[in-house]
Amino acid sequence: MSDYQIIFSDLDGTLLDATRHVPADTALCIRALHGRGVPFVIVTARMPAAAYPLQAQIGTGGPLIAYGGALALDENSRLVRSLRLSAEDMAAVLDFMRRQPFDAACSVYADDNWYAENPVDPRIVEESLITGVPVQPLSAAPKELCPHKIFYITGENTAPAVMQALQTHFKELTVSYSGWGHIEIMHPQATKAEGMQSICAHLGIPLKKAVAFGDSLNDVPMLCAAGLGVAVDNAPAEVKKAADRVCPSNDRQGVKQTLERLFDV
């Protein structure tokens, strides 16, 4: 039996296959470990409402880390950690991006509410279809909204320039990239590693007893903080370099294969 006591995993590109579902065999493996008392924690840039259906596919429940670490909920969906941007920061980011030449679809998230500057932008519509979450116009958001995340969807070729512009202008904020042209701006202490640490502290489990799986640049802090950081084979080279080991790709159920070896499932 492994010495590891808790499992953290990213969703898109890591746990989910190309159809964006949890493979049945992977879910079965996770449920077996849950029965042994090993918690499985989803760590995602998604909002809670877009993660809970996937948690239901797994069939274990458990804590959840959303918005790239800005929001952490316990096994009963009670708040463990919540870090929001100020209304002033949100206004500054939106104003800055409106003045840039980039073609990027803008939306913001607060709790389980999603607001888009242009809800009928095809990129926003596609994201809504993928996540199964409805979007509201940003004009309908409460005044002085303090979001957990600002989200831009742009082209993968354009994303590096958008990232550089935002990181240069907003050095005090967390600006992260999760692939597919997706860029997130969050509170400066909002990282997947910080979210993982908050759940470990809540459960009384040392970070060195945690296994973490990921595929994107925003997963690197989590992979480095865990006792064992595992990158799936479809991850970029820099993510693999930061991990302790590399497992098969998401479409080959790399998470399941690694858990079977680690825990002798």
Phi and psi restraints in degrees (value plus and minus 20) as a CYANA .aco file:
   2 SER   PHI     -87.5   -47.5
   2 SER   PSI     133.7   173.7
   3 ASP   PHI    -100.0   -60.0
   3 ASP   PSI     -32.4     7.6
   4 TYR   PHI     -93.3   -53.3
   4 TYR   PSI     123.3   163.3
   5 GLN   PHI    -138.3   -98.3
   5 GLN   PSI     -26.8    13.2
   6 ILE   PHI    -176.1  -136.1
   6 ILE   PSI     129.2   169.2
   7 ILE   PHI    -143.9  -103.9
   7 ILE   PSI     112.3   152.3
   8 PHE   PHI    -139.6   -99.6
   8 PHE   PSI     117.9   157.9
   9 SER   PHI    -165.9  -125.9
   9 SER   PSI     115.4   155.4
  10 ASP   PHI     -84.6   -44.6
  10 ASP   PSI     140.9   180.9
  11 LEU   PHI    -116.3   -76.3
  11 LEU   PSI     -99.8   -59.8
  12 ASP   PHI     -84.1   -44.1
  12 ASP   PSI     104.1   144.1
  13 GLY   PHI      64.3   104.3
  13 GLY   PSI     -26.0    14.0
  14 THR   PHI    -142.2  -102.2
  14 THR   PSI     -93.5   -53.5
  15 LEU   PHI     -99.9   -59.9
  15 LEU   PSI     -59.0   -19.0
  16 LEU   PHI    -101.4   -61.4
  16 LEU   PSI     125.5   165.5
  17 ASP   PHI    -104.2   -64.2
  17 ASP   PSI    -191.2  -151.2
  18 ALA   PHI     -84.4   -44.4
  18 ALA   PSI     -41.3    -1.3
  19 THR   PHI    -107.8   -67.8
  19 THR   PSI     -16.3    23.7
  20 ARG   PHI      43.3    83.3
  20 ARG   PSI      17.2    57.2
  21 HIS   PHI    -142.7  -102.7
  21 HIS   PSI     139.5   179.5
  22 VAL   PHI    -103.6   -63.6
  22 VAL   PSI      98.2   138.2
  23 PRO   PHI     -76.7   -36.7
  23 PRO   PSI     121.4   161.4
  24 ALA   PHI     -78.6   -38.6
  24 ALA   PSI     -60.5   -20.5
  25 ASP   PHI     -86.5   -46.5
  25 ASP   PSI     -56.1   -16.1
  26 THR   PHI     -85.3   -45.3
  26 THR   PSI     -65.1   -25.1
  27 ALA   PHI     -79.8   -39.8
  27 ALA   PSI     -60.7   -20.7
  28 LEU   PHI     -82.4   -42.4
  28 LEU   PSI     -61.9   -21.9
  29 CYS   PHI     -82.9   -42.9
  29 CYS   PSI     -64.3   -24.3
  30 ILE   PHI     -84.7   -44.7
  30 ILE   PSI     -60.3   -20.3
  31 ARG   PHI     -84.0   -44.0
  31 ARG   PSI     -57.4   -17.4
  32 ALA   PHI     -82.7   -42.7
  32 ALA   PSI     -61.2   -21.2
  33 LEU   PHI     -89.7   -49.7
  33 LEU   PSI     -57.2   -17.2
  34 HIS   PHI     -78.7   -38.7
  34 HIS   PSI     -59.3   -19.3
  35 GLY   PHI     -84.5   -44.5
  35 GLY   PSI     -43.4    -3.4
  36 ARG   PHI    -108.1   -68.1
  36 ARG   PSI     -21.0    19.0
  37 GLY   PHI      71.5   111.5
  37 GLY   PSI      -0.8    39.2
  38 VAL   PHI    -122.3   -82.3
  38 VAL   PSI      88.1   128.1
  39 PRO   PHI     -87.2   -47.2
  39 PRO   PSI     126.6   166.6
  40 PHE   PHI    -137.9   -97.9
  40 PHE   PSI     103.4   143.4
  41 VAL   PHI    -139.0   -99.0
  41 VAL   PSI     100.8   140.8
  42 ILE   PHI     -93.9   -53.9
  42 ILE   PSI     114.1   154.1
  43 VAL   PHI    -146.0  -106.0
  43 VAL   PSI      93.4   133.4
  44 THR   PHI    -163.5  -123.5
  44 THR   PSI     136.7   176.7
  45 ALA   PHI    -101.3   -61.3
  45 ALA   PSI     -29.7    10.3
  46 ARG   PHI     -89.1   -49.1
  46 ARG   PSI     146.6   186.6
  47 MET   PHI    -100.2   -60.2
  47 MET   PSI     140.0   180.0
  48 PRO   PHI     -74.1   -34.1
  48 PRO   PSI     -63.4   -23.4
  49 ALA   PHI     -80.7   -40.7
  49 ALA   PSI     -45.6    -5.6
  50 ALA   PHI    -109.5   -69.5
  50 ALA   PSI     -30.1     9.9
  51 ALA   PHI    -121.6   -81.6
  51 ALA   PSI     -52.0   -12.0
  52 TYR   PHI     -80.5   -40.5
  52 TYR   PSI     -59.3   -19.3
  53 PRO   PHI     -80.5   -40.5
  53 PRO   PSI     -53.9   -13.9
  54 LEU   PHI     -94.2   -54.2
  54 LEU   PSI     -54.4   -14.4
  55 GLN   PHI     -83.2   -43.2
  55 GLN   PSI     -56.3   -16.3
  56 ALA   PHI     -87.4   -47.4
  56 ALA   PSI     -54.7   -14.7
  57 GLN   PHI     -81.2   -41.2
  57 GLN   PSI     -57.0   -17.0
  58 ILE   PHI     -90.9   -50.9
  58 ILE   PSI     -63.2   -23.2
  59 GLY   PHI      68.7   108.7
  59 GLY   PSI       4.8    44.8
  60 THR   PHI    -137.6   -97.6
  60 THR   PSI     -39.8     0.2
  61 GLY   PHI      48.1    88.1
  61 GLY   PSI    -172.6  -132.6
  62 GLY   PHI      88.7   128.7
  62 GLY   PSI     157.0   197.0
  63 PRO   PHI     -84.8   -44.8
  63 PRO   PSI     146.2   186.2
  64 LEU   PHI    -165.1  -125.1
  64 LEU   PSI     116.1   156.1
  65 ILE   PHI    -134.6   -94.6
  65 ILE   PSI     100.3   140.3
  66 ALA   PHI    -139.0   -99.0
  66 ALA   PSI     150.7   190.7
  67 TYR   PHI      32.4    72.4
  67 TYR   PSI      19.9    59.9
  68 GLY   PHI      42.3    82.3
  68 GLY   PSI       4.0    44.0
  69 GLY   PHI      88.5   128.5
  69 GLY   PSI     -25.8    14.2
  70 ALA   PHI     -94.5   -54.5
  70 ALA   PSI     -42.1    -2.1
  71 LEU   PHI    -155.0  -115.0
  71 LEU   PSI     106.1   146.1
  72 ALA   PHI    -147.6  -107.6
  72 ALA   PSI     110.8   150.8
  73 LEU   PHI    -141.4  -101.4
  73 LEU   PSI     125.6   165.6
  74 ASP   PHI    -102.3   -62.3
  74 ASP   PSI    -193.4  -153.4
  75 GLU   PHI     -85.4   -45.4
  75 GLU   PSI     -33.4     6.6
  76 ASN   PHI    -130.2   -90.2
  76 ASN   PSI      -1.5    38.5
  77 SER   PHI      44.0    84.0
  77 SER   PSI       3.0    43.0
  78 ARG   PHI    -109.6   -69.6
  78 ARG   PSI     131.2   171.2
  79 LEU   PHI     -88.1   -48.1
  79 LEU   PSI     108.6   148.6
  80 VAL   PHI    -128.6   -88.6
  80 VAL   PSI     -56.1   -16.1
  81 ARG   PHI    -174.9  -134.9
  81 ARG   PSI     115.5   155.5
  82 SER   PHI    -167.3  -127.3
  82 SER   PSI      95.8   135.8
  83 LEU   PHI    -141.7  -101.7
  83 LEU   PSI      99.7   139.7
  84 ARG   PHI    -134.5   -94.5
  84 ARG   PSI     131.6   171.6
  85 LEU   PHI     -95.2   -55.2
  85 LEU   PSI     131.2   171.2
  86 SER   PHI     -95.5   -55.5
  86 SER   PSI     140.2   180.2
  87 ALA   PHI     -81.5   -41.5
  87 ALA   PSI     -53.1   -13.1
  88 GLU   PHI     -88.1   -48.1
  88 GLU   PSI     -61.6   -21.6
  89 ASP   PHI     -83.1   -43.1
  89 ASP   PSI     -62.9   -22.9
  90 MET   PHI     -80.4   -40.4
  90 MET   PSI     -66.2   -26.2
  91 ALA   PHI     -81.9   -41.9
  91 ALA   PSI     -59.0   -19.0
  92 ALA   PHI     -86.8   -46.8
  92 ALA   PSI     -62.6   -22.6
  93 VAL   PHI     -85.5   -45.5
  93 VAL   PSI     -67.5   -27.5
  94 LEU   PHI     -82.7   -42.7
  94 LEU   PSI     -61.8   -21.8
  95 ASP   PHI     -84.9   -44.9
  95 ASP   PSI     -61.5   -21.5
  96 PHE   PHI     -81.0   -41.0
  96 PHE   PSI     -67.5   -27.5
  97 MET   PHI     -89.3   -49.3
  97 MET   PSI     -51.2   -11.2
  98 ARG   PHI     -85.4   -45.4
  98 ARG   PSI     -44.8    -4.8
  99 ARG   PHI    -112.1   -72.1
  99 ARG   PSI     -20.4    19.6
 100 GLN   PHI    -113.2   -73.2
 100 GLN   PSI     139.8   179.8
 101 PRO   PHI    -102.9   -62.9
 101 PRO   PSI     -16.0    24.0
 102 PHE   PHI     -96.0   -56.0
 102 PHE   PSI     124.1   164.1
 103 ASP   PHI    -112.7   -72.7
 103 ASP   PSI      79.3   119.3
 104 ALA   PHI    -160.9  -120.9
 104 ALA   PSI     112.7   152.7
 105 ALA   PHI    -104.6   -64.6
 105 ALA   PSI     107.9   147.9
 106 CYS   PHI    -126.7   -86.7
 106 CYS   PSI     116.7   156.7
 107 SER   PHI    -170.1  -130.1
 107 SER   PSI     142.5   182.5
 108 VAL   PHI    -153.4  -113.4
 108 VAL   PSI     131.5   171.5
 109 TYR   PHI    -145.8  -105.8
 109 TYR   PSI     118.0   158.0
 110 ALA   PHI    -163.0  -123.0
 110 ALA   PSI     103.1   143.1
 111 ASP   PHI      33.2    73.2
 111 ASP   PSI    -142.1  -102.1
 112 ASP   PHI    -129.6   -89.6
 112 ASP   PSI      13.0    53.0
 113 ASN   PHI    -134.8   -94.8
 113 ASN   PSI     119.1   159.1
 114 TRP   PHI    -146.2  -106.2
 114 TRP   PSI     105.5   145.5
 115 TYR   PHI    -145.0  -105.0
 115 TYR   PSI     115.2   155.2
 116 ALA   PHI    -141.8  -101.8
 116 ALA   PSI     123.9   163.9
 117 GLU   PHI     -80.5   -40.5
 117 GLU   PSI     -59.8   -19.8
 118 ASN   PHI    -153.3  -113.3
 118 ASN   PSI      72.3   112.3
 119 PRO   PHI     -81.9   -41.9
 119 PRO   PSI     -38.6     1.4
 120 VAL   PHI    -119.2   -79.2
 120 VAL   PSI     -14.3    25.7
 121 ASP   PHI     -77.0   -37.0
 121 ASP   PSI     110.8   150.8
 122 PRO   PHI     -75.1   -35.1
 122 PRO   PSI     -51.6   -11.6
 123 ARG   PHI     -90.6   -50.6
 123 ARG   PSI     -55.7   -15.7
 124 ILE   PHI     -91.2   -51.2
 124 ILE   PSI     -61.5   -21.5
 125 VAL   PHI     -80.8   -40.8
 125 VAL   PSI     -63.1   -23.1
 126 GLU   PHI     -84.3   -44.3
 126 GLU   PSI     -62.1   -22.1
 127 GLU   PHI     -81.6   -41.6
 127 GLU   PSI     -59.4   -19.4
 128 SER   PHI     -84.8   -44.8
 128 SER   PSI     -58.8   -18.8
 129 LEU   PHI     -86.9   -46.9
 129 LEU   PSI     -58.3   -18.3
 130 ILE   PHI     -87.3   -47.3
 130 ILE   PSI     -66.0   -26.0
 131 THR   PHI    -107.5   -67.5
 131 THR   PSI     -38.8     1.2
 132 GLY   PHI      53.9    93.9
 132 GLY   PSI       0.2    40.2
 133 VAL   PHI    -133.4   -93.4
 133 VAL   PSI     110.7   150.7
 134 PRO   PHI     -93.8   -53.8
 134 PRO   PSI     131.0   171.0
 135 VAL   PHI    -134.7   -94.7
 135 VAL   PSI     126.2   166.2
 136 GLN   PHI    -132.6   -92.6
 136 GLN   PSI     135.6   175.6
 137 PRO   PHI     -88.4   -48.4
 137 PRO   PSI     122.7   162.7
 138 LEU   PHI     -80.9   -40.9
 138 LEU   PSI     -47.7    -7.7
 139 SER   PHI     -84.2   -44.2
 139 SER   PSI     -39.1     0.9
 140 ALA   PHI    -111.7   -71.7
 140 ALA   PSI     -21.6    18.4
 141 ALA   PHI     -91.0   -51.0
 141 ALA   PSI     132.6   172.6
 142 PRO   PHI     -81.0   -41.0
 142 PRO   PSI     129.9   169.9
 143 LYS   PHI     -84.5   -44.5
 143 LYS   PSI     128.2   168.2
 144 GLU   PHI      37.8    77.8
 144 GLU   PSI      18.4    58.4
 145 LEU   PHI     -80.9   -40.9
 145 LEU   PSI     112.3   152.3
 146 CYS   PHI    -133.7   -93.7
 146 CYS   PSI      76.8   116.8
 147 PRO   PHI    -103.1   -63.1
 147 PRO   PSI     137.4   177.4
 148 HIS   PHI     -98.5   -58.5
 148 HIS   PSI     -47.8    -7.8
 149 LYS   PHI    -176.1  -136.1
 149 LYS   PSI     120.8   160.8
 150 ILE   PHI    -125.3   -85.3
 150 ILE   PSI     115.8   155.8
 151 PHE   PHI    -148.8  -108.8
 151 PHE   PSI     107.8   147.8
 152 TYR   PHI    -140.3  -100.3
 152 TYR   PSI     113.9   153.9
 153 ILE   PHI    -130.6   -90.6
 153 ILE   PSI     100.7   140.7
 154 THR   PHI    -156.0  -116.0
 154 THR   PSI    -196.0  -156.0
 155 GLY   PHI     -95.0   -55.0
 155 GLY   PSI     131.6   171.6
 156 GLU   PHI     -82.1   -42.1
 156 GLU   PSI     -51.8   -11.8
 157 ASN   PHI     -94.4   -54.4
 157 ASN   PSI     -47.3    -7.3
 158 THR   PHI    -105.7   -65.7
 158 THR   PSI     -45.6    -5.6
 159 ALA   PHI     -73.5   -33.5
 159 ALA   PSI     -63.2   -23.2
 160 PRO   PHI     -78.4   -38.4
 160 PRO   PSI     -60.0   -20.0
 161 ALA   PHI     -88.6   -48.6
 161 ALA   PSI     -58.9   -18.9
 162 VAL   PHI     -84.6   -44.6
 162 VAL   PSI     -64.2   -24.2
 163 MET   PHI     -78.4   -38.4
 163 MET   PSI     -67.9   -27.9
 164 GLN   PHI     -81.3   -41.3
 164 GLN   PSI     -62.6   -22.6
 165 ALA   PHI     -82.3   -42.3
 165 ALA   PSI     -64.9   -24.9
 166 LEU   PHI     -89.2   -49.2
 166 LEU   PSI     -62.8   -22.8
 167 GLN   PHI     -86.0   -46.0
 167 GLN   PSI     -54.4   -14.4
 168 THR   PHI     -91.0   -51.0
 168 THR   PSI     -59.7   -19.7
 169 HIS   PHI    -105.6   -65.6
 169 HIS   PSI     -47.3    -7.3
 170 PHE   PHI    -144.4  -104.4
 170 PHE   PSI      43.7    83.7
 171 LYS   PHI     -82.0   -42.0
 171 LYS   PSI     -43.9    -3.9
 172 GLU   PHI    -105.1   -65.1
 172 GLU   PSI     -25.8    14.2
 173 LEU   PHI    -127.8   -87.8
 173 LEU   PSI     140.9   180.9
 174 THR   PHI    -105.4   -65.4
 174 THR   PSI      99.7   139.7
 175 VAL   PHI    -138.6   -98.6
 175 VAL   PSI      96.4   136.4
 176 SER   PHI    -149.6  -109.6
 176 SER   PSI     141.0   181.0
 177 TYR   PHI    -142.7  -102.7
 177 TYR   PSI     110.3   150.3
 178 SER   PHI    -138.1   -98.1
 178 SER   PSI      -1.7    38.3
 179 GLY   PHI      67.9   107.9
 179 GLY   PSI     153.3   193.3
 180 TRP   PHI      36.7    76.7
 180 TRP   PSI       4.9    44.9
 181 GLY   PHI      53.3    93.3
 181 GLY   PSI      -1.0    39.0
 182 HIS   PHI    -115.8   -75.8
 182 HIS   PSI     103.3   143.3
 183 ILE   PHI    -143.2  -103.2
 183 ILE   PSI     111.6   151.6
 184 GLU   PHI    -138.6   -98.6
 184 GLU   PSI     118.0   158.0
 185 ILE   PHI    -139.0   -99.0
 185 ILE   PSI     106.5   146.5
 186 MET   PHI    -162.0  -122.0
 186 MET   PSI     159.3   199.3
 187 HIS   PHI     -73.7   -33.7
 187 HIS   PSI     126.8   166.8
 188 PRO   PHI     -80.2   -40.2
 188 PRO   PSI     -43.4    -3.4
 189 GLN   PHI    -119.9   -79.9
 189 GLN   PSI      -8.9    31.1
 190 ALA   PHI    -111.1   -71.1
 190 ALA   PSI      76.5   116.5
 191 THR   PHI    -154.7  -114.7
 191 THR   PSI     141.2   181.2
 192 LYS   PHI     -84.1   -44.1
 192 LYS   PSI     -51.9   -11.9
 193 ALA   PHI     -84.5   -44.5
 193 ALA   PSI     -63.0   -23.0
 194 GLU   PHI     -85.9   -45.9
 194 GLU   PSI     -59.4   -19.4
 195 GLY   PHI     -83.5   -43.5
 195 GLY   PSI     -62.1   -22.1
 196 MET   PHI     -81.9   -41.9
 196 MET   PSI     -62.7   -22.7
 197 GLN   PHI     -82.2   -42.2
 197 GLN   PSI     -57.9   -17.9
 198 SER   PHI     -87.0   -47.0
 198 SER   PSI     -58.2   -18.2
 199 ILE   PHI     -91.2   -51.2
 199 ILE   PSI     -60.5   -20.5
 200 CYS   PHI     -80.8   -40.8
 200 CYS   PSI     -62.4   -22.4
 201 ALA   PHI     -84.6   -44.6
 201 ALA   PSI     -60.9   -20.9
 202 HIS   PHI     -80.5   -40.5
 202 HIS   PSI     -59.4   -19.4
 203 LEU   PHI    -111.5   -71.5
 203 LEU   PSI     -27.0    13.0
 204 GLY   PHI      52.7    92.7
 204 GLY   PSI      13.3    53.3
 205 ILE   PHI    -134.2   -94.2
 205 ILE   PSI     108.9   148.9
 206 PRO   PHI     -85.1   -45.1
 206 PRO   PSI     125.8   165.8
 207 LEU   PHI     -78.0   -38.0
 207 LEU   PSI     -52.7   -12.7
 208 LYS   PHI     -87.4   -47.4
 208 LYS   PSI     -32.7     7.3
 209 LYS   PHI    -115.6   -75.6
 209 LYS   PSI     -10.5    29.5
 210 ALA   PHI    -121.3   -81.3
 210 ALA   PSI     120.8   160.8
 211 VAL   PHI    -127.2   -87.2
 211 VAL   PSI     115.1   155.1
 212 ALA   PHI    -150.8  -110.8
 212 ALA   PSI     120.7   160.7
 213 PHE   PHI    -140.1  -100.1
 213 PHE   PSI     120.4   160.4
 214 GLY   PHI    -181.8  -141.8
 214 GLY   PSI     151.2   191.2
 215 ASP   PHI    -158.6  -118.6
 215 ASP   PSI     -31.4     8.6
 216 SER   PHI    -138.4   -98.4
 216 SER   PSI     149.3   189.3
 217 LEU   PHI     -80.4   -40.4
 217 LEU   PSI     -53.5   -13.5
 218 ASN   PHI     -94.0   -54.0
 218 ASN   PSI     -25.9    14.1
 219 ASP   PHI    -109.5   -69.5
 219 ASP   PSI     -34.7     5.3
 220 VAL   PHI     -77.3   -37.3
 220 VAL   PSI     -66.5   -26.5
 221 PRO   PHI     -78.5   -38.5
 221 PRO   PSI     -57.8   -17.8
 222 MET   PHI     -87.2   -47.2
 222 MET   PSI     -63.4   -23.4
 223 LEU   PHI     -82.7   -42.7
 223 LEU   PSI     -57.6   -17.6
 224 CYS   PHI     -93.7   -53.7
 224 CYS   PSI     -50.9   -10.9
 225 ALA   PHI    -101.2   -61.2
 225 ALA   PSI     -46.7    -6.7
 226 ALA   PHI     -92.0   -52.0
 226 ALA   PSI     138.7   178.7
 227 GLY   PHI     -81.9   -41.9
 227 GLY   PSI     -54.6   -14.6
 228 LEU   PHI    -157.8  -117.8
 228 LEU   PSI      94.3   134.3
 229 GLY   PHI    -122.1   -82.1
 229 GLY   PSI     105.2   145.2
 230 VAL   PHI    -141.9  -101.9
 230 VAL   PSI     103.0   143.0
 231 ALA   PHI    -119.2   -79.2
 231 ALA   PSI     118.0   158.0
 232 VAL   PHI     -95.6   -55.6
 232 VAL   PSI     136.9   176.9
 233 ASP   PHI     -87.3   -47.3
 233 ASP   PSI     -40.3    -0.3
 234 ASN   PHI    -103.7   -63.7
 234 ASN   PSI     -16.7    23.3
 235 ALA   PHI     -94.2   -54.2
 235 ALA   PSI     134.0   174.0
 236 PRO   PHI     -82.2   -42.2
 236 PRO   PSI     140.7   180.7
 237 ALA   PHI     -78.2   -38.2
 237 ALA   PSI     -58.2   -18.2
 238 GLU   PHI     -88.9   -48.9
 238 GLU   PSI     -48.0    -8.0
 239 VAL   PHI     -94.0   -54.0
 239 VAL   PSI     -63.1   -23.1
 240 LYS   PHI     -80.4   -40.4
 240 LYS   PSI     -60.2   -20.2
 241 LYS   PHI     -82.8   -42.8
 241 LYS   PSI     -53.0   -13.0
 242 ALA   PHI     -99.1   -59.1
 242 ALA   PSI     -38.0     2.0
 243 ALA   PHI    -104.0   -64.0
 243 ALA   PSI     140.1   180.1
 244 ASP   PHI     -97.1   -57.1
 244 ASP   PSI     -49.9    -9.9
 245 ARG   PHI    -175.2  -135.2
 245 ARG   PSI     144.2   184.2
 246 VAL   PHI    -138.3   -98.3
 246 VAL   PSI     113.9   153.9
 247 CYS   PHI    -132.3   -92.3
 247 CYS   PSI     151.7   191.7
 248 PRO   PHI     -76.9   -36.9
 248 PRO   PSI     144.5   184.5
 249 SER   PHI     -86.1   -46.1
 249 SER   PSI     150.1   190.1
 250 ASN   PHI     -82.0   -42.0
 250 ASN   PSI     -54.7   -14.7
 251 ASP   PHI     -96.0   -56.0
 251 ASP   PSI     -30.4     9.6
 252 ARG   PHI    -127.0   -87.0
 252 ARG   PSI      -4.7    35.3
 253 GLN   PHI      36.3    76.3
 253 GLN   PSI      30.6    70.6
 254 GLY   PHI     -80.1   -40.1
 254 GLY   PSI     -55.0   -15.0
 255 VAL   PHI     -82.4   -42.4
 255 VAL   PSI     -68.0   -28.0
 256 LYS   PHI     -80.2   -40.2
 256 LYS   PSI     -67.2   -27.2
 257 GLN   PHI     -80.0   -40.0
 257 GLN   PSI     -59.9   -19.9
 258 THR   PHI     -89.7   -49.7
 258 THR   PSI     -63.1   -23.1
 259 LEU   PHI     -83.9   -43.9
 259 LEU   PSI     -58.0   -18.0
 260 GLU   PHI     -80.8   -40.8
 260 GLU   PSI     -60.7   -20.7
 261 ARG   PHI     -94.2   -54.2
 261 ARG   PSI     -60.7   -20.7
 262 LEU   PHI     -88.0   -48.0
 262 LEU   PSI     -61.3   -21.3
 263 PHE   PHI    -127.9   -87.9
 263 PHE   PSI     -18.8    21.2
 264 ASP   PHI      34.6    74.6
 264 ASP   PSI      31.7    71.7
